[in-house]
Amino acid sequence: MNLCVLASGSGSNLKAIINAQKSGKITSKVVLVISNNSASGALNTAKQNRIPHYHLSGKQFKTEAEFNKKFLSLLKRFKIDLIILAGYMKMINPAIIKIYKNRILNIHPALLPAFGGKGMYGIYIHEAVLKSGADVSGATVHLVNEHYDKGPVVLQKKIKIKKGEDAESLRKKILRVEHKLYPEAIKLFESKKVLVKNNKVYFN
């Protein structure tokens, strides 16, 4: 499959997916990288790996419709099969979600449906998990729909929270989990093992 990775930050999950591709763990290829942040590390990673990359921000366009038109034209030009959100700090427009229904994945550094939704991103998630007194956390790969973190779960992996854990140490531990989990999820899609029914994911 042709993958498009959307990222706003350092792009560590993009690196993990590229490494999985190079090592043969997945047969899909990242053929396009888009970031809404011109200083994103993901754009540098794409450049280093000679992957077409674009800085695309709503601020560059007069209307949301113009932004969507440009966005969709890139997806079409590169024949994208699956869109991968990797720390992308922008809500995907419902029109794009409709066209790519059940073909947009996101990774969330918690065990959804817990600690999801608006405002639950980055270090804030780990702070909330620790404040709750939970003894486990983890990462979730889910399909994207019109509501924050409400799409059907594809894969989850739990980790134990150690005594004295702080938000930063938890973030680093879960990031390592994400780097393994995302390629696994992509492999399920390229193997055509995923079936989505009534907002739930089943495996053939």
Residue, then its C-alpha position, 0 to 999 in steps of 0.5 A: m500500500n501507498l502510505c501518507v504520514l501526517a505529522s506535526g512534531s519530531g516524527s519518531n513514529l514516521k521513522a519507526i514506520i520507515n525502519a519497518q519498511k526497510s527491514g521488511k516487516i511491512t511491504s507498504k511504503v511511505v510515499l508522501v509526508i505532510s506536516n502543518n508545521s514547517a519546523s517539523g522533524a518529520l519533514n527533515t526525516a522525509k527529506q533524508n529518506r527522499i520521500p516527497h514532503y509538503h508543509l501544508s497549513g490552513k494559514q496558507f489558504k483563504t478557506e478550509a475548502e481550498f486547503n481540503k482541495k490541495f490536500l486531496s489533490l496530493l493524496k490522489r497524485f500519490k495514489i494513497d491507500l492509507i493515511i497515517l496520523a503520527g502526532y498530527m495536531k489538526m482535526i481531519n476535515p469530515a469531507i476527507i474522512k468520508i472519502y478515506k473512510n476506514r483508511i485513516l489510522n491514528i495512534h494515541p498514547a493511552l488505552l482508549p476510550a480512557f484518556g481520549g478526546k479534546g485536550m488529551y494530547g502529548i504530556y497532558i495525557h500522561e499527567a492525567v493517567l498518573k493523577s488518576g492513580a491508574d496502574v496501567s497505561g499503553a498505546t492505541v491504534h484506532l481508525v479515525n472518524e469525525h470525533y476525537d479518539k472515538g474511532p474503532v480500536v485496531l490494536q492496543k498494548k498495555i504497560k505497567i506503571k511503576k511506582g514513582e513514575d513521572a509523566e516524562s518517563l511514562r511518555k518515553k516508555i509508551l513511545r517505544v510501544e508506539h514504534k512497535l505497534y504502528p507497523e503491526a497495525i499497518k501490516l494487518f491492513e496490508s494483509k487485508k485482515v481488517l473488517v470494520k462493522n458497526n464501529k468495531v474492528y474484526f480480523n479475518 
